[in-house]
């Protein structure tokens, strides 16, 4: 077999994002055992850093082996049992995925839907919570398929008043915009490493609060997934260090490097950087005839859904990749063929990156 030499790309799709040299060096670190004291020290620091990024003091905060969808499944299969009800906000592909997993748990999804590109109004979700008395309320904070930022606190507090647990998808939002798990009354949340964290795909940070752990302890039957069972995984990430599966050592070292960069920059400064890059991009795109899909109050700063001013959007994306080395994401579901999804995530949320993209678009258009 031949050795591959991969091309350099500027990754401005919905993920993965480009990573720093520090993260690449961490990936190239010598291999070490997953129970080695030196590695366990790294693991402790990763868990503490994730607490800061999630905005929580939850003891059970850890990187699940798998992508963001593994985190989604871990939260839902641990907290739902057959016959449970779960209110789920569906305004895009990942709300749909939540609903599908809820059904596979044997639970009953109570879907509250909105058109792709719109939020689910909090008052509609609150009415559904009051009417259905669910065990879980599942929300996507940053809908990657549409670029919509869903309001969370009002819904989460209403769910808690009814005794429901709140599960939050932070795959695209974590470390790119404010996430306040404790202040928002969220009981379990998950993310992915390949977006605003700027680490390769392969880990899903998750956090479980006290109410979620209490529900887990009171389950009537075992968690349907052995691999994602938090009662088992948590014993390795906790004080006992009981073997469950071999941790992805190199990926956790890379995550450690990425989290160190995040905390050195500071979360507020990082959020402001994402917002400034987004505003510069919107101004430039509108000047080139692009239209934003999402109304301004509910736009994500790190994932920009736009309608390009061409008939064949796929041909223009191919040209950007072939001639400029820039990857842009297309639409999903009902929006396939009609929008682009432009990511400004982590390392790529800079004015220089925005300028490079706009110059390439002027040339290609």
Secondary structure as GFF3:
##gff-version 3
##sequence-region A 1 365
A	DSSP	beta_strand	10	12	.	.	.	ID=ss1
A	DSSP	alpha_helix	21	27	.	.	.	ID=ss2
A	DSSP	alpha_helix	37	54	.	.	.	ID=ss3
A	DSSP	beta_strand	60	65	.	.	.	ID=ss4
A	DSSP	alpha_helix	68	79	.	.	.	ID=ss5
A	DSSP	beta_strand	85	90	.	.	.	ID=ss6
A	DSSP	alpha_helix	93	104	.	.	.	ID=ss7
A	DSSP	beta_strand	108	113	.	.	.	ID=ss8
A	DSSP	alpha_helix	122	132	.	.	.	ID=ss9
A	DSSP	beta_strand	136	140	.	.	.	ID=ss10
A	DSSP	beta_strand	142	143	.	.	.	ID=ss11
A	DSSP	beta_strand	148	149	.	.	.	ID=ss12
A	DSSP	alpha_helix	153	161	.	.	.	ID=ss13
A	DSSP	beta_strand	165	169	.	.	.	ID=ss14
A	DSSP	beta_strand	188	190	.	.	.	ID=ss15
A	DSSP	beta_strand	203	208	.	.	.	ID=ss16
A	DSSP	alpha_helix	210	217	.	.	.	ID=ss17
A	DSSP	alpha_helix	230	237	.	.	.	ID=ss18
A	DSSP	alpha_helix	249	265	.	.	.	ID=ss19
A	DSSP	alpha_helix	267	287	.	.	.	ID=ss20
A	DSSP	beta_strand	291	292	.	.	.	ID=ss21
A	DSSP	three_ten_helix	296	298	.	.	.	ID=ss22
A	DSSP	beta_strand	303	307	.	.	.	ID=ss23
A	DSSP	alpha_helix	313	324	.	.	.	ID=ss24
A	DSSP	beta_strand	326	330	.	.	.	ID=ss25
A	DSSP	three_ten_helix	333	335	.	.	.	ID=ss26
A	DSSP	beta_strand	340	343	.	.	.	ID=ss27
A	DSSP	three_ten_helix	346	348	.	.	.	ID=ss28
A	DSSP	alpha_helix	351	364	.	.	.	ID=ss29
###
